[in-house]
Amino acid sequence: MKPLRIMVVDDSGLTVKKMVKLLEELGHEVAAVASTGQQAVEEYAAVAPDIVAMDITMPDLDGIEATRRIMAVAPDARIVIVTSHGQEQMVMDAIEAGAKGYILKPVKIEKLKETLETVAAKYLP
């Protein structure tokens, strides 16, 4: 699989650090980091990432609404929701909003690799 450019969106600095480390271990490039849904929406077009790893629970604009807004301007966006256990309904809402998949926290490198490969194979040209 070719290296992907990934935008990481999470309000937890610790989670961002871990995601960046895992993505780099997998050979991917972190194209941008956003700490709020609003920031992700504003930066998406300029960054044009292959995939967005989007947290659900964030201040100002949650991941579901941020996904809706990105999909409204970029219908081919590939967004993967990163969520904690017990948020199944939110995951379903995110999929309905246009997310292409999800990963549960704490993020395991094997699951991250598998999800990225699946989304890339299915949705990237």
Secondary structure by P-SEA (a helix, b strand, c coil): ccccbbbbbcccaaaaaaaaaaaaaaccccccccccaaaaaaacccccccccccccccccccaaaaaaaaaaccccbbbbbbbcccaaaaaaaaaaacccccccccccaaaaaaaaaaaaacccc
